[in-house]
Amino acid sequence: MTNNLDTLLTALYVHLDDHVLAQPQQRRKPGRPRLLTDAELVCVAAAQVLLRCDDERRWLRLAPARIGHLFPRLPSQSEYNRHLRALAPTLLSAAMWLARAVPTWAEPLRLMDGTPLPCGASRVTVNRSQMGEIAAYGRDVSHHAFYWGAKLMLITTAEGAVCAFSLANPKETKEREQAVHLLHVQPCTPGPSPIVGDKGFAGAHTEKAMRALGHPLIRPARADEPDPGVFPNWLRQRIEAIIWTLKNQLGLERHNARTTEGLWARTCQRILALNAAIWHNWQIGAPVKRSLIAYDH
């Protein structure tokens, strides 16, 4: 196998169609049938992100030349958008299957962090947007700035595969509450394991709740606590690099979503693409598992 986009899409389609999205034969619904099956659409959506095409219209103009030999039938932009939003649960299932298929899923260590996901930059957008359920004003502590959008919480393996994630309203749900809720609703490990986080998760109630779920929190000491000097800062920075990969290389900050459903679908799409690249890099024995260089051209 070679580490190029065609090989990744072929391997991903085979595994999704055979093991993840295989469904019994069902009676066809009334109306025109879709041009792409669910497994095909997942692969096309992953290719869009890996090739850094944030705009769907531009992507569907580029796709016939880049992946037309693999997917000769491609839908229109409106059909592609509708199918992609309806397929958000499938994108989530496929992304979580890929996370469980990498060897580091069994490692007893996870990284956790939250990051802002801006959805608008003007007052007019705030007043007219259809994202009021998930978006609100929040504060980006890392950059000392306010934003209007959602808060994305991630739990990843050490090499970058996303094991669990959630979107929350930053005004209604605090970061620590979102972290505990995510651990409640989404299994991120096959068993108890420590989680490396930052100072923002500090708190007796939060740490007790996480410990009760089998995930003791490892974090740096606050200014009012004695510092033993043994916290792995290099490991803490790794999840920052994972977030940078999602936001910059995979275009999560340029999601262009206008509705809550669209934002969730595009977030699942980016995380699916990241997990697919890491899974394929494990399959071919690539030295850097989170590297996307072989797939972005």
C-alpha positions as a LaTeX table, in Angstrom:
\begin{tabular}{lrrr}
\hline
Residue & $x$ (\AA) & $y$ (\AA) & $z$ (\AA) \\
\hline
Met1 & 0.00 & 0.00 & 0.00 \\
Thr2 & 1.07 & 3.59 & $-0.62$ \\
Asn3 & 0.16 & 6.57 & 1.46 \\
Asn4 & $-1.81$ & 8.64 & $-1.05$ \\
Leu5 & $-5.38$ & 9.83 & $-1.09$ \\
Asp6 & $-6.66$ & 7.24 & $-3.57$ \\
Thr7 & $-5.40$ & 4.39 & $-1.43$ \\
Leu8 & $-6.87$ & 5.90 & 1.73 \\
Leu9 & $-10.30$ & 6.37 & 0.13 \\
Thr10 & $-10.30$ & 2.84 & $-1.29$ \\
Ala11 & $-9.35$ & 1.26 & 2.03 \\
Leu12 & $-11.83$ & 3.43 & 3.93 \\
Tyr13 & $-14.69$ & 2.60 & 1.58 \\
Val14 & $-14.05$ & $-1.15$ & 1.79 \\
His15 & $-13.97$ & $-1.18$ & 5.58 \\
Leu16 & $-16.99$ & 1.09 & 5.97 \\
Asp17 & $-19.08$ & $-0.82$ & 3.46 \\
Asp18 & $-18.14$ & $-4.23$ & 4.89 \\
His19 & $-17.96$ & $-3.63$ & 8.65 \\
Val20 & $-19.43$ & $-0.29$ & 9.73 \\
Leu21 & $-22.26$ & 0.76 & 7.43 \\
Ala22 & $-23.37$ & $-2.63$ & 6.16 \\
Gln23 & $-27.18$ & $-2.73$ & 6.22 \\
Pro24 & $-29.74$ & $-5.37$ & 5.28 \\
Gln25 & $-31.54$ & $-4.97$ & 1.98 \\
Gln26 & $-34.35$ & $-2.45$ & 2.47 \\
Arg27 & $-37.27$ & $-1.42$ & 0.33 \\
Arg28 & $-36.44$ & 1.71 & $-1.61$ \\
Lys29 & $-38.27$ & 4.87 & $-0.51$ \\
Pro30 & $-40.37$ & 6.91 & $-2.94$ \\
Gly31 & $-38.59$ & 9.58 & $-4.94$ \\
Arg32 & $-35.36$ & 9.83 & $-6.84$ \\
Pro33 & $-32.62$ & 7.59 & $-5.36$ \\
Arg34 & $-29.42$ & 9.19 & $-4.11$ \\
Leu35 & $-26.43$ & 9.14 & $-6.41$ \\
Leu36 & $-24.07$ & 8.10 & $-3.59$ \\
Thr37 & $-24.43$ & 5.42 & $-0.94$ \\
Asp38 & $-23.66$ & 6.32 & 2.66 \\
Ala39 & $-20.18$ & 4.76 & 2.48 \\
Glu40 & $-19.42$ & 6.64 & $-0.74$ \\
Leu41 & $-20.57$ & 9.95 & 0.70 \\
Val42 & $-18.41$ & 9.46 & 3.80 \\
Cys43 & $-15.37$ & 8.96 & 1.57 \\
Val44 & $-16.21$ & 11.97 & $-0.61$ \\
Ala45 & $-16.69$ & 14.13 & 2.50 \\
Ala46 & $-13.34$ & 12.97 & 3.91 \\
Ala47 & $-11.62$ & 13.73 & 0.59 \\
Gln48 & $-13.08$ & 17.24 & 0.58 \\
Val49 & $-11.56$ & 18.03 & 3.96 \\
Leu50 & $-8.20$ & 16.38 & 3.30 \\
Leu51 & $-7.85$ & 18.37 & 0.06 \\
Arg52 & $-8.64$ & 21.57 & 2.01 \\
Cys53 & $-11.74$ & 22.54 & 0.03 \\
Asp54 & $-13.86$ & 24.41 & 2.56 \\
Asp55 & $-16.42$ & 25.61 & 0.02 \\
Glu56 & $-18.78$ & 22.87 & $-1.17$ \\
Arg57 & $-19.46$ & 24.50 & $-4.55$ \\
Arg58 & $-15.77$ & 24.72 & $-5.33$ \\
Trp59 & $-15.26$ & 21.16 & $-4.11$ \\
Leu60 & $-17.88$ & 19.72 & $-6.45$ \\
Arg61 & $-16.22$ & 21.52 & $-9.37$ \\
Leu62 & $-12.83$ & 20.11 & $-8.39$ \\
Ala63 & $-13.98$ & 16.61 & $-7.38$ \\
Pro64 & $-14.51$ & 15.13 & $-10.90$ \\
Ala65 & $-10.88$ & 15.86 & $-11.82$ \\
Arg66 & $-9.45$ & 14.70 & $-8.48$ \\
Ile67 & $-11.59$ & 11.72 & $-7.43$ \\
Gly68 & $-13.81$ & 11.22 & $-10.48$ \\
His69 & $-12.04$ & 7.96 & $-11.33$ \\
Leu70 & $-13.16$ & 6.61 & $-7.94$ \\
Phe71 & $-16.63$ & 8.22 & $-7.78$ \\
Pro72 & $-17.90$ & 8.88 & $-11.32$ \\
Arg73 & $-21.35$ & 9.87 & $-10.02$ \\
Leu74 & $-21.34$ & 13.06 & $-7.94$ \\
Pro75 & $-24.42$ & 14.97 & $-6.73$ \\
Ser76 & $-25.23$ & 18.64 & $-7.09$ \\
Gln77 & $-24.22$ & 21.03 & $-4.34$ \\
Ser78 & $-27.70$ & 21.20 & $-2.79$ \\
Glu79 & $-28.11$ & 17.42 & $-2.77$ \\
Tyr80 & $-24.61$ & 16.96 & $-1.37$ \\
Asn81 & $-25.32$ & 19.45 & 1.43 \\
Arg82 & $-28.66$ & 17.83 & 2.36 \\
His83 & $-27.23$ & 14.32 & 2.29 \\
Leu84 & $-24.21$ & 15.38 & 4.36 \\
Arg85 & $-26.32$ & 16.99 & 7.08 \\
Ala86 & $-28.65$ & 13.97 & 7.22 \\
Leu87 & $-25.63$ & 11.69 & 7.46 \\
Ala88 & $-24.14$ & 13.35 & 10.57 \\
Pro89 & $-24.91$ & 10.32 & 12.83 \\
Thr90 & $-23.19$ & 8.06 & 10.28 \\
Leu91 & $-20.15$ & 10.35 & 10.16 \\
Leu92 & $-19.99$ & 10.17 & 13.95 \\
Ser93 & $-20.26$ & 6.37 & 13.97 \\
Ala94 & $-17.57$ & 6.02 & 11.32 \\
Ala95 & $-15.22$ & 8.40 & 13.14 \\
Met96 & $-15.60$ & 6.52 & 16.42 \\
Trp97 & $-15.09$ & 3.16 & 14.67 \\
Leu98 & $-11.82$ & 4.46 & 13.20 \\
Ala99 & $-10.69$ & 5.64 & 16.65 \\
Arg100 & $-11.30$ & 2.17 & 18.07 \\
Ala101 & $-9.47$ & 0.52 & 15.16 \\
Val102 & $-6.06$ & 2.09 & 15.93 \\
Pro103 & $-3.68$ & 0.36 & 18.38 \\
Thr104 & $-3.51$ & 3.34 & 20.76 \\
Trp105 & $-7.20$ & 2.87 & 21.62 \\
Ala106 & $-6.04$ & 0.30 & 24.18 \\
Glu107 & $-3.48$ & 2.62 & 25.78 \\
Pro108 & $-4.44$ & 3.75 & 29.32 \\
Leu109 & $-4.04$ & 7.48 & 28.63 \\
Arg110 & $-6.20$ & 10.21 & 27.12 \\
Leu111 & $-5.77$ & 13.92 & 26.41 \\
Met112 & $-8.62$ & 16.41 & 26.90 \\
Asp113 & $-9.10$ & 20.06 & 26.07 \\
Gly114 & $-11.75$ & 22.52 & 24.96 \\
Thr115 & $-11.46$ & 25.11 & 22.21 \\
Pro116 & $-13.71$ & 27.90 & 20.92 \\
Leu117 & $-15.42$ & 27.38 & 17.57 \\
Pro118 & $-16.38$ & 30.83 & 16.24 \\
Cys119 & $-19.54$ & 30.98 & 14.14 \\
Gly120 & $-19.86$ & 34.70 & 13.40 \\
Ala121 & $-18.03$ & 38.00 & 13.66 \\
Ser122 & $-20.75$ & 40.65 & 13.39 \\
Arg123 & $-23.82$ & 41.72 & 15.32 \\
Val124 & $-25.98$ & 41.16 & 12.23 \\
Thr125 & $-24.88$ & 37.50 & 12.12 \\
Val126 & $-25.73$ & 37.06 & 15.78 \\
Asn127 & $-29.22$ & 38.52 & 15.34 \\
Arg128 & $-30.09$ & 36.65 & 12.15 \\
Ser129 & $-28.29$ & 33.35 & 12.64 \\
Gln130 & $-30.13$ & 30.05 & 13.02 \\
Met131 & $-27.49$ & 28.79 & 15.48 \\
Gly132 & $-28.97$ & 30.26 & 18.65 \\
Glu133 & $-29.33$ & 26.80 & 20.22 \\
Ile134 & $-25.59$ & 26.13 & 20.26 \\
Ala135 & $-23.87$ & 29.52 & 19.78 \\
Ala136 & $-23.43$ & 32.32 & 22.30 \\
Tyr137 & $-20.84$ & 34.78 & 23.49 \\
Gly138 & $-17.86$ & 33.19 & 25.24 \\
Arg139 & $-14.32$ & 34.10 & 26.21 \\
Asp140 & $-11.24$ & 32.56 & 24.65 \\
Val141 & $-8.88$ & 32.51 & 27.62 \\
Ser142 & $-5.85$ & 31.47 & 25.57 \\
His143 & $-6.10$ & 34.50 & 23.28 \\
His144 & $-7.75$ & 36.91 & 25.76 \\
Ala145 & $-10.62$ & 37.56 & 23.36 \\
Phe146 & $-14.38$ & 37.19 & 23.21 \\
Tyr147 & $-16.11$ & 35.26 & 20.44 \\
Trp148 & $-19.59$ & 34.25 & 19.33 \\
Gly149 & $-19.89$ & 30.55 & 18.66 \\
Ala150 & $-19.78$ & 27.12 & 20.29 \\
Lys151 & $-17.33$ & 25.34 & 22.56 \\
Leu152 & $-15.77$ & 22.13 & 21.24 \\
Met153 & $-14.57$ & 19.57 & 23.80 \\
Leu154 & $-12.17$ & 16.86 & 22.61 \\
Ile155 & $-10.83$ & 13.65 & 24.14 \\
Thr156 & $-8.02$ & 12.10 & 22.09 \\
Thr157 & $-5.39$ & 9.41 & 22.18 \\
Ala158 & $-1.73$ & 10.39 & 22.49 \\
Glu159 & $-1.15$ & 10.33 & 18.73 \\
Gly160 & $-4.25$ & 12.36 & 17.91 \\
Ala161 & $-7.22$ & 10.08 & 17.18 \\
Val162 & $-10.39$ & 11.71 & 18.54 \\
Cys163 & $-12.19$ & 9.27 & 20.86 \\
Ala164 & $-15.04$ & 11.55 & 21.99 \\
Phe165 & $-16.18$ & 15.10 & 21.36 \\
Ser166 & $-19.12$ & 17.43 & 21.94 \\
Leu167 & $-20.35$ & 20.92 & 21.12 \\
Ala168 & $-21.89$ & 23.10 & 23.80 \\
Asn169 & $-23.20$ & 26.61 & 24.34 \\
Pro170 & $-20.32$ & 28.47 & 26.07 \\
Lys171 & $-22.71$ & 30.71 & 28.00 \\
Glu172 & $-24.95$ & 27.95 & 29.36 \\
Thr173 & $-22.40$ & 25.15 & 29.89 \\
Lys174 & $-19.07$ & 25.71 & 31.62 \\
Glu175 & $-15.99$ & 23.87 & 30.41 \\
Arg176 & $-15.79$ & 21.57 & 33.43 \\
Glu177 & $-19.48$ & 20.68 & 33.21 \\
Gln178 & $-19.10$ & 19.90 & 29.51 \\
Ala179 & $-16.09$ & 17.67 & 30.20 \\
Val180 & $-17.88$ & 15.62 & 32.87 \\
His181 & $-21.00$ & 15.31 & 30.71 \\
Leu182 & $-18.93$ & 14.13 & 27.75 \\
Leu183 & $-17.33$ & 11.41 & 29.88 \\
His184 & $-20.82$ & 10.33 & 30.99 \\
Val185 & $-22.37$ & 10.03 & 27.54 \\
Gln186 & $-19.49$ & 8.90 & 25.30 \\
Pro187 & $-17.10$ & 6.06 & 26.17 \\
Cys188 & $-13.57$ & 7.22 & 25.35 \\
Thr189 & $-11.55$ & 4.23 & 26.62 \\
Pro190 & $-12.00$ & 0.46 & 26.91 \\
Gly191 & $-11.42$ & 0.80 & 30.66 \\
Pro192 & $-10.37$ & 3.22 & 33.42 \\
Ser193 & $-7.54$ & 5.52 & 32.38 \\
Pro194 & $-6.10$ & 8.88 & 33.47 \\
Ile195 & $-6.83$ & 12.01 & 31.46 \\
Val196 & $-4.33$ & 14.82 & 30.93 \\
Gly197 & $-5.92$ & 18.28 & 31.01 \\
Asp198 & $-5.08$ & 21.88 & 31.79 \\
Lys199 & $-5.73$ & 24.14 & 34.78 \\
Gly200 & $-9.20$ & 24.98 & 33.52 \\
Phe201 & $-10.48$ & 21.60 & 34.72 \\
Ala202 & $-9.29$ & 22.18 & 38.28 \\
Gly203 & $-12.00$ & 21.84 & 40.90 \\
Ala204 & $-12.79$ & 19.41 & 43.68 \\
His205 & $-16.26$ & 18.54 & 42.37 \\
Thr206 & $-15.05$ & 18.05 & 38.79 \\
Glu207 & $-12.05$ & 15.93 & 39.75 \\
Lys208 & $-14.20$ & 13.81 & 42.08 \\
Ala209 & $-16.78$ & 13.23 & 39.35 \\
Met210 & $-14.10$ & 12.26 & 36.83 \\
Arg211 & $-12.44$ & 9.93 & 39.33 \\
Ala212 & $-15.78$ & 8.26 & 40.01 \\
Leu213 & $-16.04$ & 7.54 & 36.27 \\
Gly214 & $-12.60$ & 5.89 & 36.33 \\
His215 & $-10.67$ & 8.81 & 34.86 \\
Pro216 & $-8.35$ & 10.53 & 37.35 \\
Leu217 & $-7.34$ & 13.98 & 36.12 \\
Ile218 & $-3.67$ & 14.84 & 35.59 \\
Arg219 & $-3.18$ & 18.61 & 35.34 \\
Pro220 & $-0.56$ & 21.29 & 36.08 \\
Ala221 & $-0.61$ & 22.94 & 39.47 \\
Arg222 & $-2.41$ & 26.26 & 39.87 \\
Ala223 & $-0.67$ & 29.35 & 41.23 \\
Asp224 & $-2.13$ & 28.75 & 44.71 \\
Glu225 & $-0.99$ & 25.09 & 44.84 \\
Pro226 & 2.44 & 23.55 & 45.47 \\
Asp227 & 4.06 & 22.51 & 42.19 \\
Pro228 & 5.90 & 19.15 & 42.35 \\
Gly229 & 7.40 & 19.88 & 38.92 \\
Val230 & 6.56 & 16.49 & 37.40 \\
Phe231 & 3.67 & 17.45 & 35.08 \\
Pro232 & 4.45 & 16.38 & 31.45 \\
Asn233 & 4.15 & 19.77 & 29.73 \\
Trp234 & 5.29 & 18.26 & 26.43 \\
Leu235 & 2.30 & 15.90 & 26.54 \\
Arg236 & $-0.04$ & 18.74 & 27.39 \\
Gln237 & 1.09 & 20.60 & 24.28 \\
Arg238 & 0.25 & 17.64 & 22.07 \\
Ile239 & $-3.48$ & 18.21 & 22.21 \\
Glu240 & $-2.87$ & 21.82 & 21.26 \\
Ala241 & $-1.18$ & 20.49 & 18.12 \\
Ile242 & $-4.16$ & 18.19 & 17.47 \\
Ile243 & $-6.55$ & 21.15 & 17.76 \\
Trp244 & $-4.32$ & 23.13 & 15.39 \\
Thr245 & $-4.52$ & 20.28 & 12.87 \\
Leu246 & $-8.31$ & 20.30 & 13.03 \\
Lys247 & $-8.70$ & 24.06 & 12.84 \\
Asn248 & $-6.05$ & 24.94 & 10.27 \\
Gln249 & $-5.16$ & 21.94 & 8.12 \\
Leu250 & $-8.69$ & 20.48 & 8.12 \\
Gly251 & $-10.49$ & 23.84 & 8.07 \\
Leu252 & $-12.64$ & 23.53 & 11.19 \\
Glu253 & $-12.46$ & 27.28 & 11.81 \\
Arg254 & $-13.59$ & 27.82 & 8.20 \\
His255 & $-16.65$ & 25.57 & 8.53 \\
Asn256 & $-19.07$ & 28.10 & 6.89 \\
Ala257 & $-22.00$ & 26.55 & 8.80 \\
Arg258 & $-25.23$ & 28.54 & 9.06 \\
Thr259 & $-27.34$ & 26.17 & 11.16 \\
Thr260 & $-26.80$ & 23.99 & 14.20 \\
Glu261 & $-27.22$ & 20.83 & 12.11 \\
Gly262 & $-24.70$ & 22.09 & 9.58 \\
Leu263 & $-22.14$ & 22.92 & 12.27 \\
Trp264 & $-22.47$ & 19.46 & 13.82 \\
Ala265 & $-22.18$ & 17.72 & 10.44 \\
Arg266 & $-19.09$ & 19.72 & 9.46 \\
Thr267 & $-17.46$ & 19.06 & 12.83 \\
Cys268 & $-18.08$ & 15.32 & 12.44 \\
Gln269 & $-16.72$ & 15.54 & 8.88 \\
Arg270 & $-13.40$ & 17.07 & 10.04 \\
Ile271 & $-12.94$ & 14.62 & 12.90 \\
Leu272 & $-13.75$ & 11.71 & 10.57 \\
Ala273 & $-11.06$ & 12.89 & 8.13 \\
Leu274 & $-8.46$ & 13.18 & 10.93 \\
Asn275 & $-9.26$ & 9.73 & 12.32 \\
Ala276 & $-9.24$ & 8.23 & 8.81 \\
Ala277 & $-5.77$ & 9.63 & 8.09 \\
Ile278 & $-4.41$ & 8.36 & 11.42 \\
Trp279 & $-6.02$ & 4.94 & 10.89 \\
His280 & $-4.55$ & 4.64 & 7.40 \\
Asn281 & $-1.11$ & 5.79 & 8.58 \\
Trp282 & $-1.19$ & 2.93 & 11.10 \\
Gln283 & $-2.15$ & 0.51 & 8.33 \\
Ile284 & 0.82 & 1.47 & 6.15 \\
Gly285 & 3.31 & 1.97 & 8.99 \\
Ala286 & 3.87 & 5.70 & 8.46 \\
Pro287 & 6.34 & 7.16 & 11.00 \\
Val288 & 4.14 & 10.16 & 11.90 \\
Lys289 & 0.58 & 9.03 & 12.49 \\
Arg290 & $-1.05$ & 12.49 & 12.39 \\
Ser291 & 0.68 & 13.58 & 9.19 \\
Leu292 & $-1.68$ & 14.69 & 6.40 \\
Ile293 & 0.94 & 15.69 & 3.84 \\
Ala294 & 0.40 & 12.62 & 1.65 \\
Tyr295 & $-3.33$ & 13.31 & 1.32 \\
Asp296 & $-3.64$ & 17.07 & 0.73 \\
His297 & $-2.78$ & 17.18 & $-2.96$ \\
\hline
\end{tabular}
